[in-house]
Amino acid sequence: MLELRPNCECCNTDLLPTSADAKICSFECTFCVTCADTKLGGICPNCGGELVSRPRRPENKLANNPASVTRVFNPAGCASS
């Protein structure tokens, strides 16, 4: 099951589990659509993988399957892209 991380690794913007503004790679590195498309050119700075739209978990499933609360913030990794 996807972690649904709560923020963008580049700019630390909050990303709700129901947000359509989140993009992930196959390792679940998570970025907002702005950073993914402009700063990163659709490529994960951590693994080099493609960034795609993160699936949204229906709100009625979040009670039993909550999103992660662990924030990953690595702006230095984004600057080198």
Residue pairs with C-beta under 8 A, 6 or more apart in sequence:
1 65
2 24
2 28
2 54
2 55
2 57
3 28
3 67
3 68
3 70
4 17
4 54
4 57
4 67
4 68
5 15
5 28
5 30
5 67
5 68
5 70
5 71
5 72
6 14
6 15
6 16
6 17
6 67
6 68
6 69
6 70
6 71
7 13
7 14
7 15
7 30
7 71
7 72
7 73
8 15
8 22
8 30
8 31
8 32
8 35
9 29
9 30
9 31
9 46
9 72
9 73
9 74
9 75
9 77
9 78
10 31
10 32
10 35
10 39
10 40
10 74
10 75
10 77
10 78
11 32
11 34
11 35
11 75
11 78
12 71
12 73
12 75
13 32
13 34
13 35
15 21
15 22
15 30
15 32
15 54
16 67
17 56
17 57
17 62
17 66
17 67
18 56
18 57
18 58
18 59
19 54
19 56
20 53
20 56
21 32
21 33
21 34
22 30
22 31
22 32
22 33
22 53
22 54
23 30
23 31
23 32
23 33
23 36
23 37
23 42
23 51
23 52
23 53
23 54
24 30
24 31
24 51
24 52
24 54
25 44
25 46
25 47
25 49
25 50
25 51
25 52
26 47
26 49
26 50
27 44
27 46
27 47
27 49
29 44
29 45
29 46
29 47
29 72
30 54
30 72
31 40
31 44
31 51
35 78
36 42
36 51
39 78
39 81
40 51
40 78
40 81
41 81
42 50
42 51
43 49
43 50
43 51
43 81
44 50
44 51
45 77
45 78
45 80
45 81
46 74
46 77
57 65
57 67
